[in-house]
Amino acid sequence: MRRALCLAAALVCLSGIGRAEPVRLVFAGDIMLDDGPGRTIAAGRDPLAAFAPLLAGADYTIGNLECPIATTGQAIENKIYTFRAHPRVLQILKGRFHALAVSNNHAGDYGKEAFVETLERLKRSGIPAFGGGRDLAAAHAPLWIEKGGLRIAVLGYDEYKPRSFEAGPDWPGVAWSEDSQVIADIRAARAAGADLVIPFMHWGWEKERQPDERQRQLARAMIDAGADLVVGGHPHVTQGAEYYRGRPIIYSLGNFVFDGFEDSDARLGWLLRVTLDRRGVVAWDTVAARMDGEGTPRPVPGALTPCGRAGDHTIHQCPTP
C-alpha cells in the first residue's frame, strides 16, 4: 500500500514537470521621445502616465524605440527627419518597458557613436535592447524572455531605409530584414531551446492602412519557419491583423508616443496584449491609444480593435477597456 502511495505521489510530481504558466506580454509601437514628447518630459510631465496601469499589468513589456537616446553624434545628412532624445527620458521608460527594439529607420539618425551610446544607456538602465548591437551577431541575437517556465525568443528587424544603419561583422547597427537571415535566426532560436519565437518587424509603407504583398509573404515565411506570432510597426498607422496556419499576424501597431502628425489615423495606435503558453498564443487583444498634439497617448474607452483567442481563427473586434 505504501509503495502504491509513493508511486502515485511520484507520478503527480512528474506530471507537473515541464508545465508552464501563462505569460502576458505587451507590445507597443513607435516610441519617439524627441520634439513634443521630449519637451513634455523636460517640463516634468509623464507621457506614459495614462498607460502606466496597463503596462504594469503585464509580465513583460516591449516597445520600439524610434530614436537614439544620446548626447553624442551629428545628425546624418540627406535625411528629412532625424531624432535624438535627451537621456532624461530614460526615467520615463524605466519600470515601464522591460526591453526595447532598436531595429528601425531612426536608430542611427545621429551616427554609430550615438547608436552605441544608446545601447549603453539602456543597458545601465536595466532595459535590454534587441534588433541591433555592436556587430552583426549581436544585432541578430534574440531577446530571451524566461517567465512561467517558458523560454520566449523575440527577434527584431528593420527593412525600411536607410540600409546604411545595418550592423556588419565588426561595426554597430541594426538587424536588417534579409529573408534568408530572418528564417535562419528563427530556426536557430528554436534549436537553442525557444518554446516560442516572435519576430518584431519594422516594415511596410508609411501611411498605408493595409499591409502590402511583401509584408504578407514574409509574415507567412516566418510562420512556416517556426514563428508563433508576428508583430509589426513603422507605417505610422495601424494595418489590421489576420491568421495564417492558426497563428496571428498583427501587421502594424502604429504610433504609441509620437508627435508631428496632422492625420487622425497617425494619431491612433494600438498596444498589443498577448497571453502565451507552451502551445502558443492563448488570447490576444489590441488597446486603442490616441495621441494628442504633443504626442502623448491616452486610452480610447470603447474603441473597437482586433482581438482573438486560441482555436478561433476569426479576427474579432473588442472594445478598449
C-alpha positions, 0 to 999 in steps of 0.5 A, spaced: 500 500 500 505 504 501 509 503 495 502 504 491 502 511 495 509 513 493 508 511 486 502 515 485 505 521 489 511 520 484 507 520 478 503 527 480 510 530 481 512 528 474 506 530 471 507 537 473 514 537 470 515 541 464 508 545 465 508 552 464 504 558 466 501 563 462 505 569 460 502 576 458 506 580 454 505 587 451 507 590 445 507 597 443 509 601 437 513 607 435 516 610 441 519 617 439 521 621 445 524 627 441 520 634 439 513 634 443 514 628 447 521 630 449 519 637 451 513 634 455 518 630 459 523 636 460 517 640 463 516 634 468 510 631 465 509 623 464 507 621 457 506 614 459 502 616 465 495 614 462 498 607 460 502 606 466 496 601 469 496 597 463 503 596 462 504 594 469 499 589 468 503 585 464 509 580 465 513 583 460 513 589 456 516 591 449 516 597 445 520 600 439 524 605 440 524 610 434 530 614 436 537 614 439 537 616 446 544 620 446 548 626 447 553 624 442 553 624 434 551 629 428 545 628 425 546 624 418 545 628 412 540 627 406 535 625 411 528 629 412 527 627 419 532 625 424 531 624 432 535 624 438 532 624 445 535 627 451 537 621 456 532 624 461 527 620 458 530 614 460 526 615 467 520 615 463 521 608 460 524 605 466 519 600 470 515 601 464 518 597 458 522 591 460 526 591 453 526 595 447 527 594 439 532 598 436 531 595 429 528 601 425 529 607 420 531 612 426 536 608 430 542 611 427 539 618 425 545 621 429 551 616 427 554 609 430 557 613 436 550 615 438 547 608 436 552 605 441 551 610 446 544 608 446 545 601 447 549 603 453 544 607 456 539 602 456 543 597 458 545 601 465 538 602 465 536 595 466 532 595 459 535 590 454 535 592 447 534 587 441 534 588 433 541 591 433 548 591 437 555 592 436 556 587 430 552 583 426 551 577 431 549 581 436 544 585 432 541 578 430 541 575 437 534 574 440 531 577 446 530 571 451 524 572 455 524 566 461 517 567 465 512 561 467 517 556 465 517 558 458 523 560 454 520 566 449 525 568 443 523 575 440 527 577 434 527 584 431 528 587 424 528 593 420 527 593 412 525 600 411 531 605 409 536 607 410 540 600 409 546 604 411 544 603 419 545 595 418 550 592 423 556 588 419 561 583 422 565 588 426 561 595 426 554 597 430 547 597 427 541 594 426 538 587 424 536 588 417 530 584 414 534 579 409 529 573 408 534 568 408 537 571 415 530 572 418 528 564 417 535 562 419 535 566 426 528 563 427 530 556 426 536 557 430 532 560 436 528 554 436 534 549 436 537 553 442 531 551 446 525 557 444 518 554 446 516 560 442 519 565 437 516 572 435 519 576 430 518 584 431 518 587 424 519 594 422 516 594 415 511 596 410 509 603 407 508 609 411 501 611 411 498 605 408 492 602 412 493 595 409 499 591 409 502 590 402 504 583 398 511 583 401 509 584 408 504 578 407 509 573 404 514 574 409 509 574 415 507 567 412 515 565 411 516 566 418 510 562 420 512 556 416 519 557 419 517 556 426 514 563 428 508 563 433 506 570 432 508 576 428 508 583 430 509 589 426 510 597 426 513 603 422 507 605 417 505 610 422 498 607 422 495 601 424 494 595 418 489 590 421 491 583 423 489 576 420 491 568 421 495 564 417 496 556 419 492 558 426 497 563 428 496 571 428 499 576 424 498 583 427 501 587 421 502 594 424 501 597 431 502 604 429 504 610 433 504 609 441 508 616 443 509 620 437 508 627 435 508 631 428 502 628 425 496 632 422 492 625 420 487 622 425 489 615 423 497 617 425 494 619 431 491 612 433 495 606 435 494 600 438 498 596 444 498 589 443 496 584 449 498 577 448 497 571 453 502 565 451 503 558 453 507 552 451 502 551 445 502 558 443 498 564 443 492 563 448 488 570 447 490 576 444 487 583 444 489 590 441 488 597 446 486 603 442 491 609 444 490 616 441 495 621 441 494 628 442 498 634 439 504 633 443 504 626 442 502 623 448 497 617 448 491 616 452 486 610 452 480 610 447 474 607 452 470 603 447 474 603 441 473 597 437 480 593 435 482 586 433 482 581 438 482 573 438 483 567 442 486 560 441 482 555 436 478 561 433 481 563 427 476 569 426 479 576 427 474 579 432 473 586 434 473 588 442 472 594 445 478 598 449 477 597 456 
